[in-house]
Amino acid sequence: MWMLGVYLVGVVVGLIATQGGAGTRLLLAVLWPLGPLAFLITVTGLLVVAAIAFPMFGVILAASLVATWWLLR
């Protein structure tokens, strides 16, 4: 329920704070949650590429993911 409140606050801020016409404001206000999702996808892609390009980093990343999974299961 609180996530709906956060979304609605973001919509109101998007309608008030953005510049542009009404259509632009409405589109940005409705689609604002895609920004954090795009950030997560970008960071995940960069970590995968770094793990392939730098094998030692890949080993450390894999070990930390396994350790995190093991602790959270």
C-alpha positions as YAML, in Angstrom:
chain: A
units: angstrom
residues:
- id: 1
  name: MET
  ca: [0.00, 0.00, 0.00]
- id: 2
  name: TRP
  ca: [2.85, 2.39, 0.80]
- id: 3
  name: MET
  ca: [4.28, 1.79, -2.68]
- id: 4
  name: LEU
  ca: [1.11, 3.18, -4.21]
- id: 5
  name: GLY
  ca: [1.59, 6.28, -2.07]
- id: 6
  name: VAL
  ca: [5.19, 6.63, -3.24]
- id: 7
  name: TYR
  ca: [4.07, 6.21, -6.85]
- id: 8
  name: LEU
  ca: [1.32, 8.82, -6.47]
- id: 9
  name: VAL
  ca: [3.75, 11.29, -4.87]
- id: 10
  name: GLY
  ca: [6.08, 10.71, -7.82]
- id: 11
  name: VAL
  ca: [3.23, 11.36, -10.24]
- id: 12
  name: VAL
  ca: [2.34, 14.63, -8.51]
- id: 13
  name: VAL
  ca: [5.99, 15.75, -8.47]
- id: 14
  name: GLY
  ca: [6.31, 14.77, -12.12]
- id: 15
  name: LEU
  ca: [3.25, 16.80, -13.06]
- id: 16
  name: ILE
  ca: [4.41, 19.86, -11.13]
- id: 17
  name: ALA
  ca: [8.20, 19.87, -11.45]
- id: 18
  name: THR
  ca: [8.81, 18.90, -15.08]
- id: 19
  name: GLN
  ca: [9.00, 21.31, -17.96]
- id: 20
  name: GLY
  ca: [7.14, 20.84, -21.18]
- id: 21
  name: GLY
  ca: [3.63, 20.50, -22.43]
- id: 22
  name: ALA
  ca: [0.81, 18.66, -20.72]
- id: 23
  name: GLY
  ca: [1.45, 15.48, -22.69]
- id: 24
  name: THR
  ca: [5.13, 15.44, -21.78]
- id: 25
  name: ARG
  ca: [4.38, 16.05, -18.12]
- id: 26
  name: LEU
  ca: [1.76, 13.32, -18.03]
- id: 27
  name: LEU
  ca: [4.00, 10.78, -19.80]
- id: 28
  name: LEU
  ca: [6.96, 11.48, -17.50]
- id: 29
  name: ALA
  ca: [4.73, 11.37, -14.42]
- id: 30
  name: VAL
  ca: [3.25, 8.00, -15.32]
- id: 31
  name: LEU
  ca: [6.52, 6.35, -16.44]
- id: 32
  name: TRP
  ca: [8.86, 7.63, -13.71]
- id: 33
  name: PRO
  ca: [9.29, 4.20, -12.01]
- id: 34
  name: LEU
  ca: [11.07, 2.93, -15.14]
- id: 35
  name: GLY
  ca: [14.13, 5.05, -14.23]
- id: 36
  name: PRO
  ca: [15.20, 2.91, -11.25]
- id: 37
  name: LEU
  ca: [14.46, -0.25, -13.23]
- id: 38
  name: ALA
  ca: [16.68, 0.98, -16.08]
- id: 39
  name: PHE
  ca: [19.40, 1.73, -13.53]
- id: 40
  name: LEU
  ca: [19.24, -1.82, -12.13]
- id: 41
  name: ILE
  ca: [19.36, -3.35, -15.61]
- id: 42
  name: THR
  ca: [22.35, -1.18, -16.56]
- id: 43
  name: VAL
  ca: [24.31, -1.99, -13.39]
- id: 44
  name: THR
  ca: [23.56, -5.70, -13.78]
- id: 45
  name: GLY
  ca: [24.79, -5.62, -17.38]
- id: 46
  name: LEU
  ca: [27.97, -3.82, -16.37]
- id: 47
  name: LEU
  ca: [28.65, -6.36, -13.62]
- id: 48
  name: VAL
  ca: [28.19, -9.25, -16.05]
- id: 49
  name: VAL
  ca: [30.53, -7.68, -18.60]
- id: 50
  name: ALA
  ca: [33.11, -6.91, -15.90]
- id: 51
  name: ALA
  ca: [32.91, -10.49, -14.64]
- id: 52
  name: ILE
  ca: [33.69, -11.75, -18.15]
- id: 53
  name: ALA
  ca: [36.40, -9.19, -18.90]
- id: 54
  name: PHE
  ca: [38.14, -9.53, -15.52]
- id: 55
  name: PRO
  ca: [38.05, -13.16, -14.33]
- id: 56
  name: MET
  ca: [39.28, -12.40, -10.81]
- id: 57
  name: PHE
  ca: [36.44, -9.89, -10.39]
- id: 58
  name: GLY
  ca: [34.08, -12.58, -11.70]
- id: 59
  name: VAL
  ca: [35.29, -15.06, -9.09]
- id: 60
  name: ILE
  ca: [34.86, -12.51, -6.30]
- id: 61
  name: LEU
  ca: [31.42, -11.54, -7.60]
- id: 62
  name: ALA
  ca: [30.31, -15.16, -7.88]
- id: 63
  name: ALA
  ca: [31.60, -15.95, -4.38]
- id: 64
  name: SER
  ca: [29.78, -12.97, -2.91]
- id: 65
  name: LEU
  ca: [26.55, -13.92, -4.68]
- id: 66
  name: VAL
  ca: [26.78, -17.49, -3.42]
- id: 67
  name: ALA
  ca: [27.57, -16.30, 0.11]
- id: 68
  name: THR
  ca: [24.62, -13.88, 0.02]
- id: 69
  name: TRP
  ca: [22.29, -16.58, -1.27]
- id: 70
  name: TRP
  ca: [23.50, -19.01, 1.38]
- id: 71
  name: LEU
  ca: [22.98, -16.46, 4.17]
- id: 72
  name: LEU
  ca: [19.51, -15.45, 2.99]
- id: 73
  name: ARG
  ca: [18.05, -18.89, 2.30]
...
